[in-house]
Each structure stands twice: as C-alpha cells, then as structure tokens.
C-alpha cells in the first residue's frame, strides 16, 4: 500500500486499489481505496479519497466460487454415473 501511495505521489495521479489486511487479532479485512490527486503548487501533491471495507463482498464472492466448483463436481460425477 505504501508503494502505491508513493508512486501516485511521484506521478501526481489518481489511484484505485484493493488491499488485503491482516489485523492484529488474526482476522483478514479487504479494503477498496480510491484517491484523487490534488496539486495546489508545483511539486506538492495531496490526496482526497475514501477507504471502503469490502470484506463481506469478498467473502460472498468466495462462497459463490466454492458453490460453482461444487456444482461442477456434482455434474461431473453425475455424468460419469450415467
């Protein structure tokens, strides 16, 4: 995350990125960061942005992938049994 911010500061460009964070209690959080670069004087860049917790969405996507894999497995077993 630090590298992304440093690169964006050097380039003076907006950025959008997702990060996986390991919390102190061992849990994992996924966040989506969006930042807009502002420059009021040459060589000075500030960012205005937002950080959104997308952990629930990521868990839902993983559950969907698992359900799709399970369904594909059942289809293969059923086809082999026919």
PyMOL CGO cylinders between C-alpha atoms (Angstrom):
from pymol import cmd
from pymol.cgo import CYLINDER

trace = [
    CYLINDER, 0.00, 0.00, 0.00, 2.83, 2.33, 0.87, 0.3, 1, 1, 1, 1, 1, 1,
    CYLINDER, 2.83, 2.33, 0.87, 4.46, 1.75, -2.53, 0.3, 1, 1, 1, 1, 1, 1,
    CYLINDER, 4.46, 1.75, -2.53, 1.19, 2.56, -4.34, 0.3, 1, 1, 1, 1, 1, 1,
    CYLINDER, 1.19, 2.56, -4.34, 0.84, 5.85, -2.46, 0.3, 1, 1, 1, 1, 1, 1,
    CYLINDER, 0.84, 5.85, -2.46, 4.50, 6.79, -3.00, 0.3, 1, 1, 1, 1, 1, 1,
    CYLINDER, 4.50, 6.79, -3.00, 4.23, 6.05, -6.75, 0.3, 1, 1, 1, 1, 1, 1,
    CYLINDER, 4.23, 6.05, -6.75, 1.00, 8.04, -7.03, 0.3, 1, 1, 1, 1, 1, 1,
    CYLINDER, 1.00, 8.04, -7.03, 2.61, 10.94, -5.14, 0.3, 1, 1, 1, 1, 1, 1,
    CYLINDER, 2.61, 10.94, -5.14, 5.54, 10.99, -7.54, 0.3, 1, 1, 1, 1, 1, 1,
    CYLINDER, 5.54, 10.99, -7.54, 3.29, 10.78, -10.60, 0.3, 1, 1, 1, 1, 1, 1,
    CYLINDER, 3.29, 10.78, -10.60, 0.61, 13.10, -9.20, 0.3, 1, 1, 1, 1, 1, 1,
    CYLINDER, 0.61, 13.10, -9.20, -2.09, 10.74, -10.43, 0.3, 1, 1, 1, 1, 1, 1,
    CYLINDER, -2.09, 10.74, -10.43, -5.34, 9.37, -9.00, 0.3, 1, 1, 1, 1, 1, 1,
    CYLINDER, -5.34, 9.37, -9.00, -5.34, 5.77, -7.89, 0.3, 1, 1, 1, 1, 1, 1,
    CYLINDER, -5.34, 5.77, -7.89, -7.73, 2.99, -7.02, 0.3, 1, 1, 1, 1, 1, 1,
    CYLINDER, -7.73, 2.99, -7.02, -6.66, -0.28, -5.47, 0.3, 1, 1, 1, 1, 1, 1,
    CYLINDER, -6.66, -0.28, -5.47, -7.80, -3.19, -3.29, 0.3, 1, 1, 1, 1, 1, 1,
    CYLINDER, -7.80, -3.19, -3.29, -5.81, -4.43, -0.33, 0.3, 1, 1, 1, 1, 1, 1,
    CYLINDER, -5.81, -4.43, -0.33, -5.94, -7.47, 1.93, 0.3, 1, 1, 1, 1, 1, 1,
    CYLINDER, -5.94, -7.47, 1.93, -5.10, -6.51, 5.51, 0.3, 1, 1, 1, 1, 1, 1,
    CYLINDER, -5.10, -6.51, 5.51, -4.11, -8.90, 8.28, 0.3, 1, 1, 1, 1, 1, 1,
    CYLINDER, -4.11, -8.90, 8.28, -5.43, -7.46, 11.54, 0.3, 1, 1, 1, 1, 1, 1,
    CYLINDER, -5.43, -7.46, 11.54, -3.73, -7.82, 14.95, 0.3, 1, 1, 1, 1, 1, 1,
    CYLINDER, -3.73, -7.82, 14.95, -6.35, -10.36, 16.07, 0.3, 1, 1, 1, 1, 1, 1,
    CYLINDER, -6.35, -10.36, 16.07, -5.52, -12.57, 13.07, 0.3, 1, 1, 1, 1, 1, 1,
    CYLINDER, -5.52, -12.57, 13.07, -8.65, -11.71, 11.10, 0.3, 1, 1, 1, 1, 1, 1,
    CYLINDER, -8.65, -11.71, 11.10, -8.46, -10.57, 7.48, 0.3, 1, 1, 1, 1, 1, 1,
    CYLINDER, -8.46, -10.57, 7.48, -10.11, -7.44, 6.09, 0.3, 1, 1, 1, 1, 1, 1,
    CYLINDER, -10.11, -7.44, 6.09, -10.37, -6.43, 2.46, 0.3, 1, 1, 1, 1, 1, 1,
    CYLINDER, -10.37, -6.43, 2.46, -10.50, -2.73, 1.64, 0.3, 1, 1, 1, 1, 1, 1,
    CYLINDER, -10.50, -2.73, 1.64, -11.01, -0.74, -1.55, 0.3, 1, 1, 1, 1, 1, 1,
    CYLINDER, -11.01, -0.74, -1.55, -9.12, 2.56, -1.68, 0.3, 1, 1, 1, 1, 1, 1,
    CYLINDER, -9.12, 2.56, -1.68, -9.94, 5.39, -4.09, 0.3, 1, 1, 1, 1, 1, 1,
    CYLINDER, -9.94, 5.39, -4.09, -7.90, 8.60, -4.08, 0.3, 1, 1, 1, 1, 1, 1,
    CYLINDER, -7.90, 8.60, -4.08, -7.94, 11.76, -6.17, 0.3, 1, 1, 1, 1, 1, 1,
    CYLINDER, -7.94, 11.76, -6.17, -4.70, 13.74, -6.50, 0.3, 1, 1, 1, 1, 1, 1,
    CYLINDER, -4.70, 13.74, -6.50, -4.80, 17.49, -5.90, 0.3, 1, 1, 1, 1, 1, 1,
    CYLINDER, -4.80, 17.49, -5.90, -1.91, 19.84, -6.55, 0.3, 1, 1, 1, 1, 1, 1,
    CYLINDER, -1.91, 19.84, -6.55, -2.06, 23.46, -5.43, 0.3, 1, 1, 1, 1, 1, 1,
    CYLINDER, -2.06, 23.46, -5.43, 1.59, 24.20, -6.09, 0.3, 1, 1, 1, 1, 1, 1,
    CYLINDER, 1.59, 24.20, -6.09, 4.27, 22.56, -8.25, 0.3, 1, 1, 1, 1, 1, 1,
    CYLINDER, 4.27, 22.56, -8.25, 5.85, 19.51, -6.62, 0.3, 1, 1, 1, 1, 1, 1,
    CYLINDER, 5.85, 19.51, -6.62, 3.22, 19.25, -3.88, 0.3, 1, 1, 1, 1, 1, 1,
    CYLINDER, 3.22, 19.25, -3.88, 0.51, 16.61, -4.16, 0.3, 1, 1, 1, 1, 1, 1,
    CYLINDER, 0.51, 16.61, -4.16, -2.27, 15.86, -1.69, 0.3, 1, 1, 1, 1, 1, 1,
    CYLINDER, -2.27, 15.86, -1.69, -4.87, 13.12, -1.93, 0.3, 1, 1, 1, 1, 1, 1,
    CYLINDER, -4.87, 13.12, -1.93, -8.57, 13.18, -1.12, 0.3, 1, 1, 1, 1, 1, 1,
    CYLINDER, -8.57, 13.18, -1.12, -10.13, 9.77, -1.01, 0.3, 1, 1, 1, 1, 1, 1,
    CYLINDER, -10.13, 9.77, -1.01, -12.09, 7.04, 0.65, 0.3, 1, 1, 1, 1, 1, 1,
    CYLINDER, -12.09, 7.04, 0.65, -11.43, 3.61, 2.11, 0.3, 1, 1, 1, 1, 1, 1,
    CYLINDER, -11.43, 3.61, 2.11, -14.30, 1.12, 1.93, 0.3, 1, 1, 1, 1, 1, 1,
    CYLINDER, -14.30, 1.12, 1.93, -14.45, -2.19, 3.80, 0.3, 1, 1, 1, 1, 1, 1,
    CYLINDER, -14.45, -2.19, 3.80, -15.33, -4.81, 1.17, 0.3, 1, 1, 1, 1, 1, 1,
    CYLINDER, -15.33, -4.81, 1.17, -14.74, -7.88, 3.36, 0.3, 1, 1, 1, 1, 1, 1,
    CYLINDER, -14.74, -7.88, 3.36, -18.36, -9.01, 3.09, 0.3, 1, 1, 1, 1, 1, 1,
    CYLINDER, -18.36, -9.01, 3.09, -18.29, -8.77, -0.69, 0.3, 1, 1, 1, 1, 1, 1,
    CYLINDER, -18.29, -8.77, -0.69, -15.05, -10.75, -0.90, 0.3, 1, 1, 1, 1, 1, 1,
    CYLINDER, -15.05, -10.75, -0.90, -16.48, -13.47, 1.36, 0.3, 1, 1, 1, 1, 1, 1,
    CYLINDER, -16.48, -13.47, 1.36, -19.61, -13.63, -0.80, 0.3, 1, 1, 1, 1, 1, 1,
    CYLINDER, -19.61, -13.63, -0.80, -17.54, -13.93, -3.97, 0.3, 1, 1, 1, 1, 1, 1,
    CYLINDER, -17.54, -13.93, -3.97, -15.52, -16.77, -2.44, 0.3, 1, 1, 1, 1, 1, 1,
    CYLINDER, -15.52, -16.77, -2.44, -18.69, -18.57, -1.33, 0.3, 1, 1, 1, 1, 1, 1,
    CYLINDER, -18.69, -18.57, -1.33, -20.09, -18.24, -4.87, 0.3, 1, 1, 1, 1, 1, 1,
    CYLINDER, -20.09, -18.24, -4.87, -16.86, -19.62, -6.39, 0.3, 1, 1, 1, 1, 1, 1,
    CYLINDER, -16.86, -19.62, -6.39, -16.99, -22.57, -3.99, 0.3, 1, 1, 1, 1, 1, 1,
    CYLINDER, -16.99, -22.57, -3.99, -20.65, -23.26, -4.81, 0.3, 1, 1, 1, 1, 1, 1,
    CYLINDER, -20.65, -23.26, -4.81, -19.85, -23.17, -8.53, 0.3, 1, 1, 1, 1, 1, 1,
    CYLINDER, -19.85, -23.17, -8.53, -16.93, -25.58, -8.06, 0.3, 1, 1, 1, 1, 1, 1,
    CYLINDER, -16.93, -25.58, -8.06, -19.15, -27.92, -6.01, 0.3, 1, 1, 1, 1, 1, 1,
    CYLINDER, -19.15, -27.92, -6.01, -21.85, -27.84, -8.69, 0.3, 1, 1, 1, 1, 1, 1,
    CYLINDER, -21.85, -27.84, -8.69, -19.31, -28.58, -11.43, 0.3, 1, 1, 1, 1, 1, 1,
    CYLINDER, -19.31, -28.58, -11.43, -18.05, -31.54, -9.40, 0.3, 1, 1, 1, 1, 1, 1,
    CYLINDER, -18.05, -31.54, -9.40, -21.58, -32.91, -8.92, 0.3, 1, 1, 1, 1, 1, 1,
    CYLINDER, -21.58, -32.91, -8.92, -22.22, -32.52, -12.67, 0.3, 1, 1, 1, 1, 1, 1,
    CYLINDER, -22.22, -32.52, -12.67, -19.06, -34.48, -13.49, 0.3, 1, 1, 1, 1, 1, 1,
    CYLINDER, -19.06, -34.48, -13.49, -19.93, -37.26, -11.03, 0.3, 1, 1, 1, 1, 1, 1,
    CYLINDER, -19.93, -37.26, -11.03, -23.49, -37.43, -12.35, 0.3, 1, 1, 1, 1, 1, 1,
    CYLINDER, -23.49, -37.43, -12.35, -22.28, -37.58, -15.94, 0.3, 1, 1, 1, 1, 1, 1,
    CYLINDER, -22.28, -37.58, -15.94, -19.82, -40.38, -15.11, 0.3, 1, 1, 1, 1, 1, 1,
    CYLINDER, -19.82, -40.38, -15.11, -22.61, -42.32, -13.36, 0.3, 1, 1, 1, 1, 1, 1,
    CYLINDER, -22.61, -42.32, -13.36, -24.95, -42.18, -16.35, 0.3, 1, 1, 1, 1, 1, 1,
]
cmd.load_cgo(trace, "trace")
